Amino acid sequence: MDINPYSDHRNAYIDRLNNNPLDVEAAVYLGNTYYDNNEPAQAIVYYTIALQIKPDQPDVKTDLGAMYWRAGILSYAERTFREVVGDFPGFANAKLNLGLLLQQALGRATEAHQIFRDVAGDFPNEPAGRKALELLQG
């Protein structure tokens, strides 16, 4: 059963995107819908479309990385998170997600802990910084 609140509008957003292939809002909305419904393959499709239309969306690209991770495509997840970190160094969530991927999925704890230290130090007042500190202490 589809329990996502976005799903009632999914077809309308698909129609919007079909009528205007440059409708980034529709592509992101659809990506978020499939993200929330734990359908990574579909989310990847729509996040990729959104990024082709407008590449400077670190939040969307970070969600794309998360969907690669959820789909088990770990090399793409890592590459995507690293691209966001490189292109948008002030976007803490991507760096935190990279650390989590390294720690939880790739078994690279030493590298992950360095990333958590960086995030905690660079973003102490942001949720990602507080989460990184919690991960280091726990």
C-alpha positions in Angstrom: 0.0 0.0 0.0 1.3 3.4 -0.9 1.2 5.5 2.3 3.3 8.5 1.0 1.4 11.8 1.2 3.0 12.8 -2.1 1.5 9.9 -4.0 -1.9 11.5 -4.6 -0.2 14.0 -6.7 2.3 11.8 -8.4 0.5 11.4 -11.7 -0.1 15.2 -11.9 3.7 15.7 -11.5 4.5 13.1 -14.1 2.1 14.9 -16.4 3.8 18.2 -15.6 7.2 16.8 -16.4 5.9 15.2 -19.6 4.4 18.6 -20.7 7.5 20.5 -19.6 10.7 18.4 -19.6 12.5 21.3 -17.9 10.2 21.4 -14.8 12.8 20.9 -12.2 10.2 21.2 -9.4 8.2 18.3 -10.8 11.4 16.1 -11.1 12.5 16.9 -7.6 9.0 16.3 -6.2 8.8 12.9 -8.0 12.3 12.0 -6.7 11.2 12.9 -3.2 8.1 10.8 -3.6 10.0 7.7 -4.5 12.6 8.4 -1.9 9.9 8.5 0.8 8.3 5.4 -0.6 11.7 3.5 -0.5 11.7 3.1 -4.2 15.4 4.0 -4.9 15.4 3.0 -8.6 12.6 5.4 -9.4 14.0 8.1 -7.2 17.4 7.8 -9.0 15.6 8.4 -12.3 13.9 11.6 -11.2 16.8 13.0 -9.2 19.0 12.5 -12.2 16.5 14.4 -14.4 16.4 17.2 -11.9 20.2 17.5 -11.8 20.4 17.5 -15.6 18.0 20.4 -15.6 19.7 22.3 -12.7 23.0 20.8 -11.6 23.6 23.2 -8.6 21.3 21.4 -6.1 23.4 19.9 -3.4 20.4 18.7 -1.5 19.1 16.8 -4.5 22.5 15.3 -5.3 22.9 14.2 -1.7 19.5 12.5 -1.9 20.7 10.9 -5.2 23.7 9.5 -3.3 21.4 8.2 -0.6 19.3 6.4 -3.1 22.4 4.8 -4.7 23.3 3.6 -1.2 19.8 2.3 -0.6 19.9 0.5 -4.0 23.2 -1.1 -3.0 25.2 0.8 -5.7 27.9 1.8 -3.2 30.5 3.1 -5.6 28.1 5.5 -7.1 26.9 6.6 -3.6 30.4 7.4 -2.6 31.2 9.2 -5.8 28.1 11.2 -5.6 28.7 12.3 -2.0 32.3 13.2 -2.8 31.2 15.3 -5.7 28.8 17.2 -3.5 31.5 17.7 -0.8 33.9 18.9 -3.5 31.4 21.2 -5.3 29.6 22.5 -2.2 32.0 22.3 0.8 29.5 24.2 3.0 26.8 21.5 2.6 27.3 19.5 5.7 24.8 16.8 5.0 26.7 15.4 2.1 29.9 15.1 4.1 28.0 13.5 7.0 26.4 11.0 4.6 29.8 10.2 3.1 31.1 9.4 6.6 28.1 7.2 7.3 28.5 5.4 4.1 32.2 4.8 4.7 31.5 3.6 8.2 28.3 1.5 7.8 28.6 0.2 4.3 32.2 0.2 3.3 34.0 -0.7 6.5 36.3 2.3 6.4 35.9 3.5 10.0 39.2 5.5 10.2 38.3 7.6 7.2 34.7 7.9 8.5 35.8 9.2 11.9 38.0 11.8 10.3 35.1 13.0 8.3 32.9 13.1 11.4 35.6 15.1 13.2 35.6 17.6 10.2 31.9 17.9 10.2 31.6 18.3 13.9 34.3 21.0 13.9 33.2 22.8 10.8 29.5 22.8 11.4 29.0 22.7 15.2 25.7 24.5 15.2 24.1 22.5 12.4 22.2 19.2 12.8 24.8 17.4 10.8 27.6 18.7 13.0 25.7 17.7 16.2 25.1 14.2 14.6 28.7 13.8 13.7 29.7 14.7 17.3 27.2 12.2 18.6 28.7 9.5 16.3 32.2 10.3 17.6 31.1 10.1 21.2 28.9 7.0 20.9 
